[in-house]
Every structure is written in C-alpha cells, then in structure tokens.
Amino acid sequence: MFLDAVLARNPKLISLALSLHREQVIPPNCFVIDLDSVVENAHLLKEAALQNGLSLYFTTKQVGFNPLVAQHVSEAGILKAIAIDYREAAMLAQNRVPIGHVGHLVQIPQQMIDPILKLEPEVVTVFSTEKAEQISRSAVRGGQEVGLLLRVISEKDYFYTGQEGGICLDQLLQEASTILKLPRVRIAGVTSYPCLQLDEGSQTLKPAQNFTTILKATEILREGLGIVVEQINAPGNTCVASMPLLAQMGATHGEPGHALTGTTYLHTQLQQAELPAMVYVSEVSHVLDGKVYIFGGGTHRRAKIRKALIGTVYDRLIKTEVLAIDPTTIDYYIALSKPDGPVVRVGDTVILASRAQIFVSRSYVAIVKGIQTGNPTFMGLFDAWGKAVENIF
C-alpha cells in the first residue's frame, strides 16, 4: 500500500536505502528514516495545529523510541512527547526529551509512578479510581500536583485487542466524584483511542464512537461536577488532513505518530501533506518453490505490506507481491512472489514500505539526514528501543 507512495513522492529515500545496504552500512531487517522529511512533516503538523487551535504531543513508538527523531521533532515545534507506556517514558527521559502525556495506552505500573512523576508530565492517563489513588499517594510523597486524563469508555466503543480498559461512561459521575477528593491530583480532561478511523469506502477519516463517548464524558464532568475540562485528547490518525475535523468535533489535543513518517492509513493517497519518510530494507535469504524468502523481523499484524522491490541497482529494481503474513507466527522470513524476468539471487536487496511499530519488532533503525539535498549523512544505527548500536557483533 505504501511503497507506491514512496516511489512517487520520495524516490531518493529508496535509492539511498538501497545504497546503504549494498555498501554494507546497514544490515537487513532495518528501517531507514529520512530525518529531514520527518522534520518537515513536524513543521507541517505544528502549523496545521496552530491554524485549528489544537495542541500536540508526538509519539515515538512507531520509530522505536528513536532519540534523534524525538529531539528533532521537539526542536521543530512539537515540544513534548506522549509516552504510550513506561518504557517509552524511560527512553524519552534518558534522552532529555520533554514529556507531556504518560500512560495513554498502558497505565504506569505502581512501582514506576514515583520516578515518572518526577519527570513532571503535563497529564497522566488513568483507567480507574484505583490507579488515580496510587498516583495521588505518589504525588503526596513527591509534593507534585498531577493532572489526570480519564480514559472513558462505553459499550459501543472500538478498541484493538490488548488495548481495552477505562472508566465506564455510566459510572463516570461516581468515579470522578471520588477522584476529586484525592489530594495532589486534579481531573484535567478525558481521552480514548482511536478517536478517528479510516472509512474504507470513502477513504476519509471519520469520528469513531470513542470520540462521541469522551465528548459525552466532557459534558458530565462540566455539568455534573463543575470541572474545568482542560483537555479533550483525541488521538488516532492525527495528521494535517485530520486537524480540521478534530477541531470541529471539539478536541483540544492530538497525538501524531505515523504522520511524522507519512504512514497513516491516509498516506497511501498521494495528495497528503506529509512526505513518506521511512522504508524497510531486507535481503534475499533463499528461493524455494517459486517463492522468494527475505529476512524478517519488522512486521506486525496491521502493517499492510503489499509490494516489494528486489535488486541491486535502483533503475533495475523489480516490483513483486508480498505474500500474506500469518500474524500468529514469528516472522523469521517474509515470503514474496518470485518475479518473472531477471534471476533473483541470494543477497539481493529488498525494499518494502509499510506502517511500522518498531518498538515491538526485532529491527534496526538507521537515521539519515540530507537525502533531499543530495548530501546524505548517516547519523547512526539504533535498535528497536532507541539504543545506539556501535557494533552488531
């Protein structure tokens, strides 16, 4: 789905990624990120947010908590990050990246609340009164004042498997009343995920039921308890094209992640503002029974990989199909259709493009700047959790 977009809008990235592999600068199972395009995308997102009266937190899980990406995005104007979980919070803190929001999809485990609150995030998401109580006790110990976002849910909301949880809408008044009595915490707002989803038929983003739920929750908090709701945090497909809809629906905050690399579900369409800024590089391992097997390690079940390029020279790359990847298996290899024509050889370079969740992969990440100006500089190789890799062996 995404390879055609990269070919049309950022062919220099493909050419550079091919060269890096052929020259053995990078190994297979490696994502190559065009840092300049990420920065330009961040500028576009920041400007779109300003035009629509929105605030942004950016996420780094898609790019493997990468510190170079995080630092450059923050310097480009999206000042603070969202730490989806406590591991991301730790990596951001180690690299001195300001944190705005913690615990959106994964709450803070009890033993990690004290050190994370010392990072002074603007808001922390909680799924229950019990978690709010834990944070309150920690805030009392540390002398902090903590803003809480309540993750509010209803029966018709949609959640990806493994991401369920929150305060039920019909229990919100009771739960929020209890939380209001806790010391050193305040209810700053509401959140859910995903709040925007792609309508496959029209290929446009539309509000999810989750968004309606947190808007109802906002009314309950304001009218029932007199709470000043500072944030209606509505992540999910936050990109330049979605900003007007977020503002129209009443959101205050979005959380771009895939938009930074031009890989939201919308970005298979060529008219999107953000440039594709990431490709995946692998290598032919073997050929068997009419299939080409390449080294894996970077896929996930929602990656939507459809096509691949095989070869050693940019002008002679061959496009072929990526065969269905069984989400229940370990992706030691990715199978491709064997293309007609030139012989595919063991060791040939393979280029793919997809949505990525690098932090749950076994991949390497290569950061390059200067691609668009014709002066590429290799900035370094990292693992899937943002740690620099000096020597693979």
C-alpha positions as CSV (number, residue, x, y, z in Angstrom):
1,M,0.0,0.0,0.0
2,F,2.7,2.5,0.9
3,L,5.5,1.5,-1.5
4,D,3.9,3.3,-4.4
5,A,3.6,6.5,-2.4
6,V,7.3,6.4,-1.5
7,L,8.2,5.7,-5.2
8,A,6.1,8.7,-6.3
9,R,7.0,11.2,-3.6
10,N,10.3,10.2,-2.1
11,P,12.3,8.1,-4.5
12,K,15.6,9.5,-3.2
13,L,14.9,7.6,0.1
14,I,14.6,4.3,-1.7
15,S,17.8,5.0,-3.7
16,L,19.7,5.8,-0.6
17,A,18.4,2.9,1.4
18,L,19.5,0.6,-1.5
19,S,22.9,2.1,-1.5
20,L,23.3,1.8,2.3
21,H,22.6,-2.0,2.1
22,R,24.7,-2.6,-1.0
23,E,27.6,-0.9,0.7
24,Q,27.0,-2.9,3.9
25,V,26.5,0.2,6.0
26,I,23.2,-1.2,7.3
27,P,22.1,-4.8,7.9
28,P,18.9,-6.4,6.6
29,N,15.8,-6.1,8.8
30,C,16.5,-2.3,9.1
31,F,14.2,0.7,8.8
32,V,15.7,3.7,7.2
33,I,14.3,7.0,8.3
34,D,14.7,10.3,6.3
35,L,15.2,12.7,9.2
36,D,14.8,15.9,7.1
37,S,11.4,14.7,5.8
38,V,10.3,13.9,9.4
39,V,11.3,17.4,10.5
40,E,9.4,18.9,7.6
41,N,6.4,16.8,8.5
42,A,6.6,18.0,12.1
43,H,6.6,21.6,10.8
44,L,3.5,21.0,8.7
45,L,1.8,19.3,11.7
46,K,2.6,22.1,14.0
47,E,1.3,24.7,11.6
48,A,-1.9,22.8,11.0
49,A,-2.4,22.5,14.7
50,L,-1.9,26.3,15.2
51,Q,-4.4,27.1,12.4
52,N,-7.0,24.9,14.1
53,G,-6.4,25.9,17.7
54,L,-5.0,22.5,18.7
55,S,-2.1,21.3,20.9
56,L,0.0,18.3,20.0
57,Y,2.0,15.6,21.8
58,F,4.1,13.4,19.5
59,T,4.8,9.7,19.9
60,T,8.0,7.8,19.1
61,K,6.9,4.2,19.5
62,Q,6.4,3.8,15.7
63,V,10.1,4.8,15.1
64,G,11.4,2.7,18.0
65,F,11.7,5.4,20.7
66,N,14.4,6.9,18.5
67,P,16.2,9.7,20.3
68,L,17.4,11.6,17.2
69,V,13.9,11.6,15.8
70,A,12.4,12.7,19.1
71,Q,14.9,15.5,19.6
72,H,14.5,16.9,16.1
73,V,10.7,16.7,16.3
74,S,10.7,18.6,19.6
75,E,13.1,21.2,18.1
76,A,10.7,21.6,15.1
77,G,8.0,22.9,17.4
78,I,6.0,19.9,18.7
79,L,7.7,20.4,22.0
80,K,6.5,17.5,24.1
81,A,6.1,13.7,23.6
82,I,3.4,11.3,24.6
83,A,4.8,8.2,26.4
84,I,2.4,5.4,25.4
85,D,3.9,3.3,28.2
86,Y,6.5,3.4,30.9
87,R,9.3,2.0,28.7
88,E,8.8,4.9,26.3
89,A,8.8,7.4,29.2
90,A,12.2,6.0,30.4
91,M,13.8,6.3,27.0
92,L,12.5,9.8,26.4
93,A,13.8,10.8,29.9
94,Q,17.2,9.3,29.2
95,N,17.5,11.4,26.1
96,R,16.1,14.6,27.8
97,V,13.0,14.8,25.6
98,P,10.2,16.7,27.3
99,I,7.2,14.6,28.2
100,G,3.7,15.9,28.0
101,H,1.5,12.8,28.5
102,V,2.2,9.4,30.1
103,G,0.2,6.2,30.2
104,H,-2.3,6.6,27.4
105,L,-2.5,3.0,26.2
106,V,-0.5,1.5,29.1
107,Q,-1.0,2.9,32.6
108,I,2.0,3.4,34.8
109,P,2.8,0.4,37.0
110,Q,2.7,1.1,40.7
111,Q,6.4,0.8,41.3
112,M,7.2,3.2,38.5
113,I,4.8,6.0,39.4
114,D,7.3,7.9,41.7
115,P,10.1,8.2,39.2
116,I,7.8,9.0,36.3
117,L,6.0,11.8,38.2
118,K,9.5,13.3,38.9
119,L,9.6,13.9,35.1
120,E,6.7,16.3,35.5
121,P,4.4,15.3,32.7
122,E,1.6,17.6,32.0
123,V,-1.0,14.9,32.3
124,V,-1.2,11.2,33.2
125,T,-4.0,8.9,31.9
126,V,-5.8,6.6,34.4
127,F,-8.3,3.8,33.7
128,S,-9.8,3.6,37.2
129,T,-10.2,5.2,40.6
130,E,-7.7,2.7,42.0
131,K,-4.9,4.0,39.7
132,A,-5.8,7.6,40.5
133,E,-5.4,6.7,44.2
134,Q,-2.0,5.3,43.5
135,I,-0.9,8.4,41.7
136,S,-2.3,10.6,44.4
137,R,-0.3,8.8,47.1
138,S,2.8,9.2,45.0
139,A,2.1,12.9,44.3
140,V,1.7,13.5,48.1
141,R,5.1,11.8,48.7
142,G,6.8,13.9,46.0
143,G,5.0,17.1,46.5
144,Q,3.7,17.3,42.9
145,E,0.4,18.4,41.5
146,V,-0.7,15.9,38.8
147,G,-3.3,16.5,36.1
148,L,-5.2,13.3,35.2
149,L,-6.8,12.4,32.0
150,L,-9.7,9.9,32.5
151,R,-9.9,7.2,29.8
152,V,-13.7,6.9,29.5
153,I,-15.4,4.1,27.6
154,S,-18.8,2.9,26.6
155,E,-20.3,-0.4,25.3
156,K,-20.2,0.6,21.6
157,D,-16.6,1.9,21.6
158,Y,-14.0,0.1,19.5
159,F,-10.6,-1.0,20.9
160,Y,-7.8,-3.0,19.4
161,T,-7.3,-6.3,21.1
162,G,-5.0,-5.8,24.1
163,Q,-5.8,-2.2,24.5
164,E,-9.2,-2.4,26.3
165,G,-9.9,-0.6,29.6
166,G,-11.2,2.6,31.1
167,I,-13.9,4.2,33.3
168,C,-17.4,3.2,32.1
169,L,-19.4,6.2,31.0
170,D,-22.4,5.3,33.2
171,Q,-20.1,5.1,36.2
172,L,-18.2,8.3,35.4
173,L,-20.1,10.7,37.8
174,Q,-19.5,8.4,40.7
175,E,-15.8,7.6,39.9
176,A,-14.9,11.2,39.1
177,S,-16.6,12.4,42.4
178,T,-14.3,10.0,44.3
179,I,-11.2,11.2,42.3
180,L,-12.0,14.8,43.1
181,K,-11.5,14.1,46.8
182,L,-8.0,12.8,46.3
183,P,-5.1,15.1,47.3
184,R,-2.5,16.4,44.9
185,V,-4.4,15.3,41.7
186,R,-7.0,17.1,39.6
187,I,-9.1,15.9,36.7
188,A,-7.6,17.7,33.7
189,G,-9.6,16.0,30.9
190,V,-10.6,12.9,29.0
191,T,-9.1,10.7,26.4
192,S,-9.7,7.5,24.4
193,Y,-8.2,5.7,21.4
194,P,-8.8,5.5,18.5
195,C,-10.9,8.7,18.1
196,L,-10.6,8.9,14.3
197,Q,-10.8,5.9,12.0
198,L,-10.4,5.5,8.2
199,D,-13.7,4.8,6.4
200,E,-12.6,2.2,3.8
201,G,-15.4,3.1,1.4
202,S,-14.8,6.8,1.1
203,Q,-11.1,6.7,2.1
204,T,-11.7,9.5,4.6
205,L,-11.3,9.9,8.3
206,K,-14.4,9.9,10.4
207,P,-15.0,10.2,14.2
208,A,-15.1,6.8,16.0
209,Q,-17.7,6.1,18.6
210,N,-14.9,6.5,21.2
211,F,-14.8,10.2,20.2
212,T,-18.5,10.6,20.9
213,T,-18.0,8.9,24.3
214,I,-15.4,11.3,25.5
215,L,-17.5,14.3,24.4
216,K,-20.4,12.9,26.5
217,A,-17.9,12.4,29.3
218,T,-16.9,16.1,29.0
219,E,-20.5,17.2,29.4
220,I,-20.9,15.0,32.5
221,L,-17.7,16.4,34.1
222,R,-18.6,20.0,33.3
223,E,-22.3,20.0,34.1
224,G,-22.4,17.3,36.8
225,L,-19.3,18.3,38.7
226,G,-18.4,21.8,37.5
227,I,-15.0,20.6,36.4
228,V,-13.0,22.8,34.0
229,V,-12.0,20.3,31.3
230,E,-8.6,21.4,30.0
231,Q,-8.0,18.6,27.6
232,I,-10.2,16.6,25.2
233,N,-7.4,14.4,24.0
234,A,-8.4,12.6,20.8
235,P,-5.6,10.6,19.3
236,G,-5.7,8.2,16.3
237,N,-4.7,9.2,12.8
238,T,-3.6,12.7,13.8
239,C,-2.3,14.3,10.7
240,V,-2.5,17.5,8.7
241,A,-5.7,16.4,7.0
242,S,-7.4,15.4,10.2
243,M,-6.8,18.7,12.1
244,P,-9.9,20.5,10.9
245,L,-12.1,17.5,11.9
246,L,-10.5,17.3,15.3
247,A,-11.2,21.0,15.9
248,Q,-14.7,20.8,14.6
249,M,-15.5,17.9,16.9
250,G,-14.2,19.9,19.9
251,A,-10.8,18.2,20.6
252,T,-8.1,20.2,22.2
253,H,-5.2,17.8,21.7
254,G,-4.0,15.3,19.0
255,E,-1.0,12.9,19.1
256,P,0.8,12.5,15.8
257,G,2.9,9.4,15.3
258,H,2.6,7.8,11.9
259,A,2.1,11.3,10.4
260,L,5.7,12.1,11.2
261,T,6.8,9.4,8.8
262,G,3.9,9.8,6.3
263,T,2.4,6.4,7.2
264,T,-1.1,6.9,8.5
265,Y,-3.8,5.0,6.7
266,L,-4.5,8.1,4.6
267,H,-0.9,8.2,3.3
268,T,-1.4,5.6,0.6
269,Q,-3.1,8.5,-1.1
270,L,-0.6,10.8,-2.8
271,Q,-2.3,14.1,-2.0
272,Q,-1.4,14.1,1.7
273,A,0.7,16.9,3.0
274,E,3.3,14.8,4.9
275,L,6.0,13.1,2.9
276,P,6.8,9.4,3.2
277,A,9.9,9.3,5.3
278,M,10.6,5.6,6.1
279,V,11.3,2.4,4.3
280,Y,12.2,-1.1,5.4
281,V,15.3,-2.8,4.0
282,S,15.9,-6.6,3.9
283,E,17.8,-9.1,1.9
284,V,17.0,-12.3,0.0
285,S,17.8,-15.3,2.1
286,H,16.7,-18.1,-0.2
287,V,14.4,-19.1,-3.0
288,L,12.1,-22.1,-2.7
289,D,9.1,-23.5,-4.6
290,G,8.5,-20.3,-6.6
291,K,8.8,-18.1,-3.5
292,V,11.5,-15.6,-2.5
293,Y,12.2,-15.6,1.2
294,I,13.7,-12.5,2.8
295,F,15.0,-11.9,6.3
296,G,12.1,-10.7,8.6
297,G,11.8,-9.1,12.0
298,G,10.0,-5.9,11.3
299,T,6.4,-6.8,10.5
300,H,3.3,-6.6,12.7
301,R,-0.3,-7.6,12.0
302,R,-1.5,-4.2,10.9
303,A,1.5,-3.3,8.8
304,K,-0.4,-3.7,5.5
305,I,2.6,-4.6,3.4
306,R,1.6,-5.4,-0.2
307,K,4.6,-4.9,-2.5
308,A,8.4,-5.1,-2.5
309,L,11.3,-4.1,-4.7
310,I,14.1,-6.5,-5.4
311,G,17.5,-5.9,-6.9
312,T,20.9,-4.3,-6.7
313,V,20.6,-1.2,-8.9
314,Y,17.9,1.4,-8.5
315,D,17.0,1.7,-12.2
316,R,16.5,-2.1,-12.4
317,L,14.6,-2.8,-9.2
318,I,11.8,-5.4,-9.8
319,K,8.4,-5.0,-8.1
320,T,6.7,-8.0,-6.8
321,E,4.0,-9.1,-4.3
322,V,4.4,-9.7,-0.6
323,L,2.6,-12.9,0.3
324,A,0.2,-12.9,3.2
325,I,2.0,-12.9,6.6
326,D,0.4,-15.1,9.2
327,P,0.1,-12.9,12.3
328,T,0.3,-16.0,14.6
329,T,3.8,-16.9,13.6
330,I,7.3,-15.4,14.2
331,D,8.4,-13.5,11.1
332,Y,11.8,-15.1,10.7
333,Y,11.2,-14.7,7.0
334,I,8.8,-12.8,4.8
335,A,7.7,-14.6,1.6
336,L,7.5,-12.8,-1.8
337,S,6.2,-13.9,-5.1
338,K,9.1,-14.8,-7.4
339,P,9.0,-12.2,-10.2
340,D,9.2,-13.1,-13.8
341,G,12.3,-12.0,-15.8
342,P,15.7,-11.4,-14.2
343,V,17.1,-14.0,-11.8
344,V,16.7,-13.3,-8.1
345,R,19.9,-14.0,-6.2
346,V,20.6,-14.7,-2.6
347,G,21.9,-11.5,-1.1
348,D,19.8,-9.1,-3.3
349,T,18.4,-6.1,-1.6
350,V,14.7,-5.8,-0.9
351,I,12.9,-2.6,-0.1
352,L,9.4,-2.5,1.5
353,A,7.2,0.3,2.9
354,S,4.5,0.0,5.5
355,R,3.1,1.2,8.7
356,A,5.5,0.3,11.5
357,Q,5.5,-0.3,15.2
358,I,9.3,-0.7,15.5
359,F,9.2,-0.9,19.3
360,V,7.6,-4.3,19.2
361,S,10.0,-5.6,16.4
362,R,13.5,-7.0,16.3
363,S,14.6,-4.4,13.7
364,Y,17.4,-2.0,13.4
365,V,16.8,1.7,12.7
366,A,19.1,3.8,10.5
367,I,18.8,7.6,10.6
368,V,19.9,9.6,7.6
369,K,19.8,13.4,7.0
370,G,20.5,15.3,3.8
371,I,18.7,12.9,1.5
372,Q,16.6,15.6,-0.1
373,T,19.5,18.0,-0.7
374,G,21.7,15.3,-2.3
375,N,24.2,15.3,0.6
376,P,23.1,12.3,2.7
377,T,24.8,11.8,6.0
378,F,24.4,8.6,8.0
379,M,23.5,9.6,11.6
380,G,23.7,6.2,13.2
381,L,22.2,2.8,13.7
382,F,19.9,2.0,16.6
383,D,18.0,-0.9,18.0
384,A,14.2,-1.1,18.2
385,W,14.2,0.6,21.6
386,G,16.3,3.6,20.7
387,K,19.7,2.5,21.9
388,A,22.7,3.3,19.7
389,V,24.3,0.2,18.0
390,E,28.0,0.6,17.6
391,N,28.8,-2.9,16.5
392,I,26.3,-5.6,15.7
393,F,28.8,-8.3,16.6
